[in-house]
Amino acid sequence: MMEGREQRRRPRKLLCWMAMQCLCSGEQAVRVDELAPANGEVELQANNASIQEAELSLREGDSLNYEEARALLAKVEYQRGHVEEALRMLNGINIPAMIPDVKISITRLARAQPDSGYPPMSLHSVNLIMETIYLKTIALRDLGKFKEAAEQCSTILDVIESALPEGLPANFGYGSNFNATICSAIKLLPELWKLEDSLPEALSSYRRALLRNWNLDSKTIGTIQKEFAIFLLYSGCEACTPTLRPQSHGSFVPENNFEEAILLLMILLMKFNLGWLERDLTVMHHLTFALSMSGRLKPLATQFEKLLPSVLHSREWMYNVALCYLAEEDDLTSLNLLRMILRFGEDSSCIKELLLSSKICSENGACAEEGASYARRALVSLNGGCDQLEVVADLLLGISLSHHARYALSGTARDTQQREALEVLRVAGKKMQPRDYKLLYNLSLENAEQRKLEAAASYAKKLLKLENGSELKSWLLIARIMSAQKQFKNAESIVNAALDQTEKWCHVDLLQTKAKIRAANGQFKKAIETYTQLLAVIELRTKNSRSGKMVLQGSKDDRSRETETWYDLALVYLSLSQWRDAEICISKIKAINAYSPLAYHSTGKLHEARGFLKEALGAYSTALDLEPKHVPSLISAAVALRQLGGRPLPAARTFLTDALRLDRTNHVACFNLGLTYEDEGGSSSALEVAECFETAALLEETAPPEPFR
């Protein structure tokens, strides 16, 4: 019997002897991460102290010696690059059988209370088993068995959670590699699930790492938070709402990927600013992307403003904040920040700031002259250095000059600026390769506004072909140009083609244009049908918007568009002398907005049609009180004054000149100004009267049913 027992012990003794030889032959420092990619994994190293402990354990001859010996030999094989042999050695260790003792030992070691009992394993033995599981994890990973590796890695965390549900104590495992092993396992687990393409499990692993106490250092927590935020933003895995019951009272709970990623990135920024972590500029880049995609640019501007001066250069900081405010349509704040940059910076190093400033100003008539100045400065600084940027600068200069021309005080200045705008855009058109959509659009638009309709139509057709009919505003522009050429049938065909190629949500602008084309062509009944279709689409969009469904937004608010539609429909009914229907339309306008100038102007037109000129003038006056720059009310008030007699002609002339100052191509205002001059007799020359009538005739000949812009 003694001989049989001795025979059974011989394999174990041989294995122990082999482990001792490995430990004592100069292979003491066994570093697994020297063979694996550098990813922050724990250094599985048998230092001198652990060698002595292992040697003592081997000499004692208890049942754990065999497991320790296999683990140490597996480390050596892994260090030599024999991953499969290392895994074979590790598979010979019955790890599940040891897990219960490991859990009990961790619990008792953590509590360190006399009544808790003596742990069945020492901290060293527990640490060795944890390292063994981790070594098996990375061996499986290296062999491409990612799912098995993730399951092994998860075992480490399962043991800790089961033994210590409240988390690891602060000083637990001090003086050993225990905490380093746990830290490496936590960081590795989500990466393994990502390699296995199990994104929901990876997401759960990240949350598991952050929502439990693993006794991690601040740097590790920050790294996990950043990696989790990146995963949420770019993985494409839609996360469910995290379970945050203890924290949910009075706290923000994210509802989707972007909100959770934004929360994590903002926490990291706070830690940077408090000096808890070393600053990482890429965190701001990811936050910029997240907030931009979610449409929350004001909070992004706030985060930029909170950054410490050393994080970003002051010019870059102001430029980023300016972009945020611009995206939130706070153009003035954005422009003021850009002005600060340009006040102290050299033009040659501020090209993008000059171009952005010019863009903002070009869209605001009051700042159009300033926008032209910025564009000229950009052109001087570029000096032929980059054709693409020069095209952009020329485009912005042309747009700025075009806008500025509309506010010119004299006709000579206006004509000069219009000619320069068109010339600049033509120069840009010669430079561009390949064709630039925006430049072609503005060339067509500027020619149309200067009533050079043949050139405008040519550019619009090139644009439509280049875009392959993908842009709604290009369809609208060419339809308006053709209607201005009095090609109403072709214009309507263009609109119908656009209606066939666009979604129903986008039909509002097209149907409005179609209705006005029909009305301009005298097809009032058909225009009414189209307006009815338009109102139905607007109502459907409004209902979907109220129910929270996504609706593509047009250039105007749906309520404003509905008001305009009822107004246009009222004017059509007045043209047909259907006064009752016109009254219904006016009541609809007042129901939407009781103080709309459109309601009072259409009311005045109704009174005028019935012959009540004083009541009509009163309605026009109310409309002008509400909106002093309402051109139709200015013209109608002047016409009513002329018809009332009593020679209030200076007031009528003032109304008409104001209307032409606001809309210089309005042929109705120009014609009535000629009539007013004619009524004044001797105070106005026959030449002025003739010029007004001639200009009105030319403008009417090329007038679109609705403005080109």
C-alpha positions in Angstrom: 0.0 0.0 0.0 2.9 2.4 0.8 4.4 1.6 -2.5 1.2 2.4 -4.4 0.8 5.7 -2.5 4.4 6.5 -3.4 3.8 5.8 -7.1 0.8 8.1 -7.1 2.9 10.9 -5.6 5.8 10.5 -8.1 4.1 12.6 -11.0 3.3 15.4 -8.6 6.9 15.3 -7.2 8.3 15.3 -10.7 6.1 18.3 -11.6 7.1 20.1 -8.4 10.8 19.4 -9.1 10.4 20.8 -12.7 8.8 23.9 -11.3 11.6 24.3 -8.8 14.2 23.9 -11.6 12.4 26.6 -13.6 12.3 29.0 -10.6 15.9 28.4 -9.7 17.5 28.4 -13.2 17.4 32.1 -13.7 13.9 32.3 -15.1 12.6 34.1 -12.1 11.3 37.2 -13.8 8.4 35.8 -15.9 6.7 38.8 -17.6 3.7 37.8 -19.7 3.2 41.2 -21.1 6.6 41.1 -22.8 5.1 38.6 -25.3 1.5 40.1 -25.5 0.7 43.5 -27.0 1.2 46.4 -24.6 -2.3 47.0 -23.3 -1.8 47.7 -19.6 -2.1 44.0 -18.6 -0.8 42.9 -15.2 2.8 41.8 -15.1 2.7 38.2 -14.2 6.1 38.1 -12.5 7.5 35.7 -10.0 9.8 37.9 -8.0 12.2 36.7 -5.3 9.6 36.9 -2.5 7.1 34.8 -4.5 9.8 32.3 -5.4 10.5 31.7 -1.8 6.8 31.4 -1.0 6.4 28.9 -4.0 9.4 26.9 -2.9 8.0 26.7 0.7 4.7 25.6 -0.6 6.3 23.0 -2.8 8.3 21.5 0.1 5.2 21.3 2.3 3.7 18.7 -0.1 0.0 19.6 0.4 -2.6 19.3 -2.4 -2.1 22.8 -3.7 1.5 22.2 -4.7 0.5 20.4 -7.8 -1.8 23.3 -8.9 0.9 25.9 -8.1 3.5 24.0 -10.0 1.4 23.7 -13.2 0.6 27.4 -13.0 4.3 28.3 -12.7 5.2 26.0 -15.5 2.4 27.6 -17.6 3.9 31.0 -17.0 7.3 29.8 -18.2 5.8 28.2 -21.3 3.9 31.4 -22.1 7.0 33.4 -21.6 8.8 31.2 -24.1 6.0 31.7 -26.7 4.5 28.3 -26.3 0.9 29.5 -25.9 -0.8 26.2 -26.7 1.5 24.3 -24.3 0.8 26.9 -21.6 -2.9 26.5 -22.1 -2.6 22.7 -21.9 -0.8 23.1 -18.5 -3.5 25.5 -17.3 -6.4 23.2 -18.4 -4.9 20.6 -16.1 -5.7 22.8 -13.1 -9.2 22.3 -11.7 -9.9 26.0 -11.1 -13.7 25.6 -10.5 -13.0 23.3 -7.6 -10.9 26.0 -5.9 -13.3 28.9 -6.5 -15.4 28.3 -3.3 -12.3 28.4 -1.1 -11.1 31.5 -2.9 -14.4 33.3 -2.3 -14.4 32.3 1.4 -10.8 33.4 1.8 -11.4 36.8 0.1 -14.4 37.4 2.4 -12.5 36.6 5.6 -9.3 38.4 4.5 -11.4 41.5 3.7 -13.3 41.5 7.0 -10.2 40.6 9.2 -12.5 40.0 12.2 -11.7 37.3 14.8 -15.1 35.7 14.6 -15.0 35.3 10.9 -12.7 32.3 11.1 -9.3 31.6 9.6 -9.3 31.8 5.7 -8.6 28.4 4.0 -6.1 30.2 1.7 -3.5 32.8 2.2 -3.6 36.1 0.2 -0.6 34.8 -1.9 -2.5 31.6 -2.8 -5.6 33.6 -3.8 -3.5 36.0 -5.8 -1.8 33.0 -7.6 -5.2 31.5 -8.6 -6.4 34.9 -9.9 -3.2 35.3 -11.9 -3.6 31.8 -13.2 -7.2 32.6 -14.4 -5.9 35.8 -16.0 -3.0 33.9 -17.7 -5.5 31.5 -19.1 -7.6 34.4 -20.3 -4.8 36.0 -22.3 -3.6 32.6 -23.6 -7.1 32.0 -25.0 -7.2 35.5 -26.5 -3.8 35.0 -28.2 -5.2 31.8 -29.8 -8.3 33.7 -31.1 -10.7 32.1 -28.7 -12.3 35.4 -27.6 -15.5 34.1 -26.2 -13.8 31.5 -24.0 -11.3 34.2 -23.0 -14.1 36.6 -22.0 -15.8 33.9 -19.9 -12.6 33.2 -18.1 -11.9 36.9 -17.5 -15.4 37.3 -16.2 -14.8 34.6 -13.7 -12.3 36.8 -11.9 -14.9 39.6 -11.5 -17.7 37.1 -10.6 -15.5 35.8 -7.7 -15.0 39.3 -6.3 -18.6 40.3 -6.6 -19.8 37.1 -4.9 -17.2 37.4 -2.1 -17.6 41.1 -1.5 -21.0 42.4 -2.8 -20.2 45.9 -1.5 -16.9 46.1 -3.3 -13.2 45.8 -2.5 -12.0 47.6 0.7 -9.5 50.4 0.1 -6.3 48.6 1.3 -7.2 45.0 0.4 -4.4 43.2 -1.4 -1.8 45.7 -0.4 1.7 44.5 -1.0 0.7 41.9 -3.7 -0.3 41.9 -7.4 -4.0 41.2 -6.4 -5.3 44.7 -7.3 -3.2 44.8 -10.4 -4.7 41.5 -11.6 -8.3 42.8 -10.9 -7.5 46.1 -12.7 -6.2 44.3 -15.8 -9.2 41.9 -15.9 -11.6 44.8 -15.7 -9.9 46.7 -18.6 -9.5 43.5 -20.7 -13.1 42.1 -20.5 -14.9 44.7 -22.7 -12.1 44.4 -25.3 -12.5 40.6 -25.5 -16.3 41.0 -26.0 -15.6 43.5 -28.8 -13.1 41.1 -30.4 -15.9 38.5 -30.3 -18.3 41.1 -31.8 -20.6 40.8 -28.8 -21.3 44.5 -28.4 -24.1 44.2 -25.8 -21.8 42.2 -23.5 -19.0 44.7 -24.1 -21.4 47.5 -23.1 -22.4 45.6 -19.9 -18.8 45.0 -19.1 -18.0 48.7 -19.2 -21.0 49.5 -17.0 -20.0 46.7 -14.6 -16.5 48.3 -14.3 -17.9 51.8 -13.6 -20.9 51.0 -11.4 -19.1 48.8 -8.8 -16.3 49.5 -6.4 -13.2 47.6 -7.7 -10.7 49.7 -5.7 -9.3 51.2 -9.0 -7.1 54.2 -9.2 -8.3 57.5 -10.8 -6.2 57.0 -13.9 -7.7 53.6 -14.6 -11.3 54.8 -14.0 -10.6 57.8 -16.4 -9.3 55.4 -19.0 -12.4 53.2 -18.8 -14.7 56.2 -18.9 -13.1 57.5 -22.0 -13.1 54.1 -23.8 -16.7 53.5 -22.8 -17.7 57.0 -24.2 -15.9 56.2 -27.4 -17.7 52.8 -27.6 -21.1 54.5 -27.1 -20.5 57.1 -29.8 -19.1 54.9 -32.5 -19.9 51.3 -32.0 -23.4 51.4 -33.4 -24.7 49.3 -30.5 -27.9 51.0 -29.1 -27.6 50.9 -25.3 -30.6 50.5 -23.0 -31.0 52.9 -20.2 -28.5 52.0 -17.4 -29.9 50.9 -14.1 -29.1 53.7 -11.7 -31.6 53.2 -8.9 -29.5 54.5 -6.0 -28.4 57.6 -8.0 -31.6 58.4 -9.8 -33.3 60.6 -7.2 -32.7 64.2 -8.3 -29.9 63.1 -10.7 -29.7 63.1 -14.5 -30.2 59.6 -15.9 -29.1 59.3 -19.6 -31.7 57.9 -22.0 -29.5 57.0 -25.0 -26.0 56.4 -26.2 -25.2 60.1 -26.9 -26.5 61.3 -23.5 -24.5 58.6 -21.6 -21.3 59.4 -23.7 -21.8 63.1 -23.1 -22.2 62.6 -19.4 -19.0 60.5 -19.2 -17.0 63.0 -21.3 -18.2 65.9 -19.1 -17.1 64.0 -16.0 -13.7 63.6 -17.5 -13.4 67.3 -18.3 -14.4 68.1 -14.8 -11.6 65.8 -13.5 -9.1 67.5 -15.9 -10.1 71.0 -14.7 -9.8 69.9 -11.0 -6.3 68.4 -11.6 -7.4 64.9 -10.8 -6.3 63.6 -14.2 -3.8 64.5 -16.8 -5.5 66.5 -19.6 -6.4 64.7 -22.7 -7.4 66.9 -25.6 -9.1 64.1 -27.5 -11.8 64.0 -24.9 -12.9 67.5 -26.0 -12.8 66.3 -29.6 -15.2 63.4 -28.8 -17.4 65.7 -26.8 -17.6 68.2 -29.7 -18.7 65.4 -32.0 -21.3 64.1 -29.5 -22.9 67.5 -28.7 -22.8 68.5 -32.4 -24.6 65.3 -33.5 -27.2 65.8 -30.7 -27.7 69.4 -31.7 -26.7 70.8 -28.3 -24.2 73.4 -29.2 -24.9 75.8 -26.4 -23.7 73.2 -23.8 -20.7 72.6 -26.0 -19.9 76.3 -25.9 -20.2 76.2 -22.1 -17.7 73.3 -21.9 -15.2 75.2 -24.1 -15.6 78.2 -21.9 -14.9 76.1 -18.8 -11.6 74.8 -20.2 -8.5 76.1 -18.5 -6.3 78.4 -20.6 -3.5 75.9 -20.9 -5.7 73.3 -22.7 -6.3 75.2 -25.9 -4.7 78.2 -27.5 -6.8 81.3 -26.9 -7.5 81.8 -30.7 -8.5 78.1 -31.2 -10.7 78.4 -28.0 -12.5 81.4 -29.3 -12.9 80.0 -32.8 -14.5 76.8 -31.4 -16.9 78.7 -29.1 -17.8 80.9 -32.1 -18.7 77.8 -34.1 -21.0 76.6 -31.3 -22.9 79.9 -31.1 -23.1 80.1 -34.8 -24.7 76.6 -35.0 -27.2 77.8 -32.3 -28.1 80.8 -34.6 -26.5 83.2 -32.2 -24.7 85.0 -35.0 -23.9 88.2 -33.1 -22.1 86.4 -30.2 -20.2 84.3 -32.8 -19.3 87.3 -34.8 -18.0 89.2 -31.8 -15.7 86.4 -30.8 -14.3 86.2 -34.3 -13.8 90.0 -34.3 -11.7 89.6 -31.2 -9.5 87.0 -33.0 -9.1 89.2 -36.0 -8.3 92.3 -33.9 -5.2 90.7 -32.5 -4.2 88.1 -35.2 -2.4 88.4 -38.5 -4.6 88.0 -41.5 -2.3 85.4 -43.0 -2.8 83.1 -40.0 -6.6 83.8 -39.7 -7.9 82.7 -43.1 -10.7 80.4 -41.6 -11.7 83.2 -39.2 -11.9 85.7 -42.0 -14.0 83.4 -44.1 -16.3 82.5 -41.3 -16.8 86.1 -40.3 -17.6 87.0 -44.0 -20.1 84.2 -44.1 -21.9 85.4 -41.0 -22.0 89.0 -42.3 -23.1 88.0 -45.8 -26.3 86.5 -44.4 -27.1 89.7 -42.5 -27.8 92.8 -44.6 -26.8 95.2 -41.9 -23.3 93.7 -41.8 -22.9 92.9 -45.5 -20.3 95.7 -46.1 -18.2 94.3 -43.2 -18.6 90.8 -44.7 -17.2 92.1 -48.0 -14.3 93.6 -46.2 -13.4 90.3 -44.5 -13.6 88.5 -47.8 -11.3 91.0 -49.5 -8.8 90.6 -46.6 -8.9 86.8 -47.1 -8.2 87.2 -50.8 -5.2 89.4 -50.1 -3.8 87.0 -47.6 -4.3 84.0 -49.9 -2.6 85.8 -52.8 -3.1 82.9 -55.2 -1.9 80.3 -52.7 -5.0 78.1 -52.8 -7.6 78.2 -55.6 -10.2 76.3 -53.5 -10.1 78.9 -50.7 -10.0 81.7 -53.2 -13.2 80.4 -54.7 -14.8 80.4 -51.3 -13.6 83.9 -50.6 -14.9 85.1 -54.0 -18.3 83.5 -53.4 -18.6 85.2 -50.0 -17.5 88.5 -51.4 -20.1 88.2 -54.2 -22.9 87.3 -51.7 -21.9 90.2 -49.4 -21.9 92.7 -52.3 -25.3 91.5 -53.5 -26.8 91.9 -50.0 -25.1 95.3 -49.5 -26.5 96.5 -52.9 -30.1 96.0 -51.6 -29.4 98.5 -48.8 -27.6 101.1 -51.0 -28.9 104.6 -50.6 -28.5 105.6 -54.3 -29.3 103.8 -57.5 -25.7 104.4 -58.8 -24.1 102.7 -55.7 -26.6 99.8 -56.0 -25.8 99.3 -59.7 -22.0 99.4 -59.1 -22.2 96.9 -56.3 -24.5 94.6 -58.3 -22.0 94.6 -61.2 -19.1 93.9 -59.0 -21.0 91.1 -57.2 -21.8 89.4 -60.5 -18.2 89.9 -61.8 -16.7 88.4 -58.6 -19.0 85.4 -58.9 -18.1 84.9 -62.5 -14.3 85.0 -61.7 -14.9 82.4 -59.0 -16.9 80.3 -61.5 -13.9 80.2 -63.8 -11.6 79.0 -61.0 -13.7 76.2 -59.6 -12.8 72.6 -60.5 -14.9 70.6 -60.2 -18.1 72.5 -60.3 -19.2 74.1 -57.0 -22.9 73.7 -56.3 -23.2 76.7 -54.0 -21.4 79.0 -56.5 -23.6 77.9 -59.4 -26.7 78.5 -57.3 -25.6 82.0 -56.3 -24.6 82.8 -59.9 -28.1 81.8 -61.0 -29.7 83.7 -58.1 -27.8 86.9 -58.7 -28.5 87.0 -62.4 -32.2 86.3 -61.7 -32.4 89.2 -59.2 -30.8 91.5 -61.8 -33.4 90.2 -64.2 -30.8 88.6 -66.5 -33.1 85.6 -66.8 -31.4 83.8 -69.7 -28.1 83.6 -67.9 -29.9 82.7 -64.7 -31.8 79.9 -66.3 -28.6 78.6 -67.9 -26.8 78.4 -64.5 -29.9 76.9 -62.9 -30.1 74.1 -65.5 -26.4 73.3 -65.0 -26.9 73.2 -61.3 -30.0 70.9 -61.5 -28.0 68.5 -63.8 -25.0 68.5 -61.5 -27.0 67.8 -58.4 -29.2 65.2 -60.2 -32.2 66.8 -58.8 -31.2 66.3 -55.2 -31.7 69.8 -53.9 -35.1 71.3 -53.3 -34.0 74.9 -53.5 -32.6 74.4 -57.0 -35.9 73.0 -58.3 -37.7 76.1 -56.7 -35.2 78.5 -58.3 -35.5 77.2 -61.8 -39.3 77.1 -61.5 -39.3 80.8 -60.4 -37.0 81.8 -63.2 -39.2 80.1 -65.8 -42.3 81.7 -64.4 -40.6 85.1 -64.5 -40.0 84.4 -68.2 -43.8 83.8 -68.4 -43.2 80.1 -69.3 -45.9 79.1 -66.8 -46.5 75.6 -68.3 -42.8 74.7 -68.1 -42.5 76.1 -64.6 -45.4 74.0 -63.5 -43.9 70.9 -65.1 -40.6 71.6 -63.2 -42.6 71.7 -59.9 -44.5 68.5 -60.7 -41.2 66.7 -61.5 -39.8 67.9 -58.1 -43.0 66.7 -56.4 -42.5 63.3 -57.9 -38.9 63.1 -56.7 -39.3 64.4 -53.1 -40.9 63.1 -50.0 -44.3 64.4 -49.0 -42.9 66.3 -46.0 -40.9 68.5 -48.5 -43.9 69.4 -50.6 -44.8 72.6 -48.7 -42.5 74.9 -50.6 -43.2 73.2 -53.9 -47.0 73.4 -53.5 -46.8 77.0 -52.5 -44.8 77.9 -55.6 -47.1 75.8 -57.8 -50.2 77.6 -56.5 -48.6 81.0 -57.1 -47.6 80.0 -60.6 -51.2 79.0 -61.3 -52.6 82.2 -59.8 -50.1 84.3 -61.9 -51.3 82.5 -65.0 -54.9 83.3 -64.2 -55.8 79.7 -63.2 -57.5 80.7 -60.0 -59.6 77.6 -59.6 -56.5 75.3 -60.0 -54.6 77.6 -57.6 -57.3 77.1 -54.9 -57.0 73.3 -55.4 -53.2 73.5 -54.9 -53.6 75.7 -51.8 -56.0 73.2 -50.4 -53.4 70.4 -50.9 -50.8 72.6 -49.3 -53.0 73.2 -46.2 -53.5 69.5 -45.8 -49.8 68.8 -45.9 -49.2 71.6 -43.3 -51.9 70.1 -41.0 -50.3 66.6 -41.3 -46.9 68.0 -40.5 -48.3 69.9 -37.5 -50.0 66.8 -36.1 -46.9 64.7 -36.5 -44.8 67.3 -34.8 -47.2 67.5 -31.8 -47.1 63.7 -31.5 -43.4 63.7 -31.3 -42.7 62.2 -34.7 -39.7 63.4 -36.7 -40.7 65.9 -39.4 -38.3 67.5 -41.9 -38.2 71.2 -41.1 -38.5 73.6 -43.9 -37.1 77.1 -44.1 -40.1 78.5 -42.1 -42.2 77.4 -39.2 -45.3 75.5 -40.2 -47.6 78.0 -38.4 -46.0 80.9 -40.2 -46.4 79.0 -43.5 -50.1 78.2 -42.7 -50.7 81.9 -42.1 -49.1 82.8 -45.5 -51.2 80.2 -47.2 -54.5 81.5 -45.8 -53.4 85.0 -46.8 -52.6 84.0 -50.4 -55.8 82.0 -50.6 -57.8 85.1 -49.4 -56.3 87.2 -52.2 -57.2 84.5 -54.8 -60.8 84.5 -53.5 -60.9 88.4 -53.7 -59.7 88.1 -57.3 -62.8 85.9 -57.9 -65.0 88.3 -55.9 -65.8 85.4 -53.5 -65.9 87.7 -50.4 -67.4 85.2 -48.0 -64.6 82.7 -48.7 -62.1 85.5 -48.3 -63.6 86.3 -44.9 -63.2 82.7 -43.8 -59.6 82.8 -44.8 -59.0 86.0 -42.8 -60.6 84.5 -39.8 -58.3 81.5 -40.0 -55.3 83.9 -40.1 -56.6 85.7 -37.0 -57.1 82.4 -35.2 -53.4 81.6 -35.7 -52.1 85.1 -34.9 -54.5 87.9 -34.0 -51.7 90.5 -34.5 -50.5 89.3 -37.9 -50.1 92.2 -40.4 -51.3 89.7 -43.1 -54.7 89.5 -41.4 -55.1 93.3 -41.5 -53.8 93.7 -45.0 -56.2 91.1 -46.4 -59.0 92.7 -44.4 -58.1 96.1 -46.0 -58.1 94.4 -49.5 -61.6 93.1 -48.7 -62.9 96.5 -47.6 -61.3 98.0 -50.8 -62.9 95.4 -53.0 -66.3 96.3 -51.5 -65.6 100.1 -52.0 -65.0 101.0 -48.3 -61.8 102.9 -48.8 -61.6 104.6 -45.4 -62.1 101.2 -43.6 -59.5 99.8 -46.0 -57.0 102.6 -45.1 -57.6 102.0 -41.4 -56.8 98.3 -41.8 -53.6 99.1 -43.8 -52.5 101.6 -41.1 -53.0 98.9 -38.4 -50.9 96.4 -40.5 -48.1 99.1 -40.7 -48.3 99.7 -37.0 -47.7 96.0 -36.5 -45.0 95.7 -39.2 -43.7 99.1 -40.6 -41.8 97.4 -43.3 -44.7 95.4 -44.7 -44.4 96.3 -48.4 -47.9 95.2 -49.6 -49.4 97.4 -46.9 -47.3 100.4 -47.8 -48.4 100.1 -51.5 -52.1 99.5 -50.6 -52.1 102.5 -48.2 -50.7 104.7 -50.9 -53.3 103.5 -53.4 -56.1 104.1 -50.9 -54.8 107.6 -50.2 -54.8 108.4 -53.9 -58.3 107.1 -54.4 -59.6 109.0 -51.4 -58.5 112.3 -53.0 -58.0 115.4 -50.9 -54.5 115.6 -52.3 -52.7 113.6 -49.5 -50.2 112.9 -52.3 -46.9 113.5 -50.3 -47.9 110.8 -47.8 -48.7 108.4 -50.7 -45.4 109.2 -52.4 -43.6 108.5 -49.1 -45.3 105.1 -48.7 -44.3 104.2 -52.2 -40.7 105.3 -52.0 -40.4 103.4 -48.7 -41.8 100.3 -50.5 -39.3 100.6 -53.3 -36.4 101.1 -50.9 -37.4 97.8 -49.3 -38.2 96.0 -52.6 -36.6 97.9 -55.5 -38.0 95.4 -58.1 -41.7 95.8 -57.1 -43.4 96.9 -60.3 -46.7 97.7 -58.6 -45.0 100.2 -56.3 -43.1 101.7 -59.3 -46.3 102.0 -61.4 -48.3 103.6 -58.6 -45.4 106.0 -57.9 -45.7 107.1 -61.5 -49.4 107.7 -61.1 -48.7 109.7 -57.9 -46.2 111.9 -59.8 -48.8 112.3 -62.6 -51.4 113.4 -60.0 -49.0 115.9 -58.5 -48.8 117.6 -61.9 -46.4 120.5 -62.0 -44.3 119.4 -58.9 -43.1 116.4 -60.8 -41.7 116.4 -64.4 -43.1 114.3 -67.2 -39.7 112.6 -67.4 -40.1 111.2 -63.9 -43.5 109.9 -64.7 -42.3 108.3 -67.9 -39.3 106.7 -66.1 -41.6 105.2 -63.5 -44.0 103.7 -66.0 -41.2 102.4 -68.2 -39.4 100.8 -65.3 -42.7 99.3 -64.0 -43.3 97.8 -67.4 -39.9 96.2 -67.6 -40.1 94.9 -64.1 -43.6 93.5 -64.6 -42.3 91.7 -67.7 -39.7 89.8 -65.7 -41.5 89.6 -62.3 -41.7 86.1 -60.7 -44.9 85.0 -58.9 -42.8 84.9 -55.7 -39.3 86.3 -54.9 -36.3 84.5 -56.3 -34.5 84.5 -52.9 
